[in-house]
Amino acid sequence: MIIHGRVQGVFFRDTMRRRAESRNVAGWVANRANGTVEAAFEGRESDIEALIGFCRQGPSGADVERVEIRAEEPEGLVAFKIE
């Protein structure tokens, strides 16, 4: 997924990592040069839906304009990391 808006410099990645780890969701999150945040999740559908809900709002200080979601084949990730 790609999150657009004021999403860098507001602890988006660290908050997402903590939420993903609390739900046993694997994947990654990264800032991109164009100001967006990109993330990938692998886990139970209900847990991923909860993370998508978080991405639509973001942490306090964020101003999410829109979220692009694209389904992909799982890669077999086993942890969640900040890139």
N, C-alpha and C positions, 0 to 999 in steps of 0.2 A: 504494500500500500504506500501511497505517497500523500503526505499531509502538507497542505498549502496554508500560508498565512504567516503570522508572527509566531513561529514555532521554534526558532533557535534562540539560545540564550535565556530560556525560561525553564530549564531543568526537564524538558520534554523527554529526552532520552533516558535519563536516570529514573524518572518517575515511571516510565514505561517498563524499564528493566525490572524495577521492584515489583510492579503489578504482574508482569509476566511470570517472574519467579514465584510469586505467591500463589499463582494458579498452575504451576508446573507446565508452563508453555515455553517451548523452545523457539529460537529464532534470533533475530538481530535487529538493531535500529542504528541509523546513521544520519548525520547531517549531510546535505548535499550542497555543492557550491552555489546553486541557484536559490538557496534560502529555504528549501523544503526539507522535510524529514522523511526518510524512506524506512520502511520496516517490513519484516516477514515473520510470520507466526506459524508454528506447528503445534497442534495439541487438540484437545477436545473442542468440538464445535461451540459449546456453550461458553467455554473459557475464551475462545477467540472472539466470539460475539461481544463479550464483556470488554475485551481490549479494544475492539473497534469502537464501541461506545465511548471509551475513554479518549480515543484518538479524535473523535468528533468534537470533543470539548477541550481536551488538553488540560494541563495543570494550570493553576492560577498564574496569571501573567501572560498566558498564551492567548492568541486570537486566531482560532482556526477558521479559515475561509471555506475550505472544501477538502474532502478526502477522496482519493481515487483508490478503488479496490479492484484487484485482479487476482483471480484464483490461479494457482500454479500447482504442479505436482509436488508432493512432499519430498524433501531431500534427505530425511532421516536425521535432522538436527537433534542434539541432545541437551543443549544448554541455551541460555539467552545471553547475548553479548552486545555491548556497545561498540560499534565500529568507528 
